[in-house]
Amino acid sequence: MAGNSFGQAFRVTTAGESHGPGNVVIIDGVPPGLPLAVEDLRADLDRRRPGQSHIVSQRKEPDDPEILSGVFEGRTTGTSLAILIRNADQRSRDYSDIKDKYRPGHADYSFDAKYGFRDYRGGGRSSARETSVRVAAGVVAKTLLAESFGGAVCGYVVQVGDIQAEIDDPAAVDPVTVETLADGEPNLVRCPDHEAAARMVSLIEAVRKEGDSVGGVAEVVATGIPAGLGEPVFDKIKADLGKALLSLPAVLGIEYGIGFGCAAMRGSEHNDLFTTDPETGEITTASNRHGGMLGGITTGQPLVLRAAVKPTSSLPKEQSTVTSGGQETTIQTRGRHDPCVLPRFVPMAEAMVAIVLADHYLRWRGQTGAIGR
């Protein structure tokens, strides 16, 4: 199987399946000297793991990371960094009665068409379980961005079903409001508009009771990113960010900046006019409809991206399907599945954005020798 690696200068390779012993990531290109410990990895892994609240999958996985190589005395060594996360709560028996049935919305048929054989337990390699180690790699990437130039990546939910949040300034969203409500309780759906968040939770609870699922939209914002990252042709940073987010399970669409809203605009409305920052004297733009990227290269404005995430395909309600032999039948997916993947998707999306930015930063540093001009 090809396609298990991503990136050039900051290169991530993953291996593992949903119901195997565990998942592992190897990261090449990590600079020496970055502070990194197991405790640093746990915060984002806890945001991704199942079982964290009643509106997500109840699979009980502690997602305890093990750093196998690349760190000594709390700092990266510059050698390959390997991180293992073991699976602890597989219930493969939940899938035994559907091993010959094609689950609607899943990769079962396409896997059989490609390989003639598949691991039917929870989706195997195409399961979102694999993203646990991507999130771990994202922590390393975030550390590199923060240590190198103060860059930060923040994701949050902006839509569940037909409920949309009101976010006036994506770059001003406080990560604390994404994780915590005003009364100190956890923000289960990770939407910084807390009034909308309450309605989102109610919708997810209602959908779960119906044996159904619901999709939505997550937004990711990267701040403190310098101008000059990215390439002008095939490796446009918007192209790599699109590939990174589309590589995550359940993502069906990506937009950045004004996104598809540009289709109804005139050029004079869409253009972000250049100006000079009165405080710093640096060249900037008066608005950010371009989402922080022009010509495939960052402009210094915040990067703003959105990912449309489909409803979870695994449903307890009965649906029609066929077997691998072509016989018509019905299917009900047992097991523990998210009625809405958005709350757990946020740290996955942050990780992939951070990995792309770390990769392009190291590539730019290798080409130019230093940050800035």
C-alpha positions, 0 to 999 in steps of 0.5 A: 500500500502506497500513500502512507507518507506526507510532506517533504522536509517535515515528513510524516509516515503512519502505520496501523489499523483500527483493530490492530495492536496500535498505530505508529508515526515516524516523523523525519526532519524534526529539528534538534532542540525542540522541547517535547515530552509525553505530557505535551502530546496528551492534551491534543490526544485527549481532545481527539480520543473517543469516550470524552463525552456523551456526544461522541463514540463511547469506545474507551481508548486512553490514547497514551503515547509512547515516544520510541525514538528522537527525544533525549532529556526532553528535547528532540535530537534531530533524528527520526521521531517515532511515536506509538499509540496502542489500541486498548478497547477493540471490540472486533466481534461487533463487525463479524456479522457484517464482514461480507456486507458493504456498509453504505458510505464506507470504503468497504467496496472500494477496498475490495475493488482495489485489493481483493481483500480487506480488514473488515474490523472497523474500517481497518486502515481507512478508519479515523483511528489512524488519525491519533498518531497524526494528532501526535505529529501535529503537536510536534509541528505546532511546537516547531511553529511556536518555537520558530516564529510564534505561529499558532493553529486554532480550530473550532466548529462553525456548523452542525447540521443547519445550526451556524455559529456567528464568528466575527473575527476568526483570528481573534477566537480564543482557544479557551472559549473553544474548549470551555464554556463561561461557567467552566464546564467543557465545551462538548462541541468545540464551538466558540459561539456558546449559544450556538454550541448549546443548540448544536449539542441538543441537535446531536443528542436528538440525532443519536436517539434517532439512530442517525448522524449529522455533519457540519463544518470546522474552521481552522485559523493559523496566526503569526505565519510569516509571508513567503511560505509556499510555492507558486505552482504545484506545491501551492500552500493552499493545494497542500493544505487542501490535500492535507485536510482532504486526507482526513476521513469524512472530509468532502470539501475545503474552502479558504478565505471567502471561499465559494462566496467569491463566485457571486462577487465582482473583482472590485469587491473581492480584491484585498487592497494593499496598505501599510500597517501604521504601527509596524510599517509593514505591507499588509492588506486591509481585508483578508478575503484571500485567506492569507494566501496569494499565488500559492504563497502566504501573505502574513495575514491569518490563514483561514480554512474551512472543511465540510465534514459528512455525517458519520456513515456507521448507523444503527438504523437499518439500511439496504446494501449488498454482500460481496457476492452481490446479493441484496440484504440489509445492514445495521452497524453495531459498535460505538460510533460518533453521531457527529464527528465534528467535536473530535475532528477539530484537533485532527484538522489543526494537526494537518494544517500545522504539519503543512506549515511546518513542512513549508517553513523548513523548506523555505528555511532550507532555500533562503537560509533564514526567516524574513528578508 
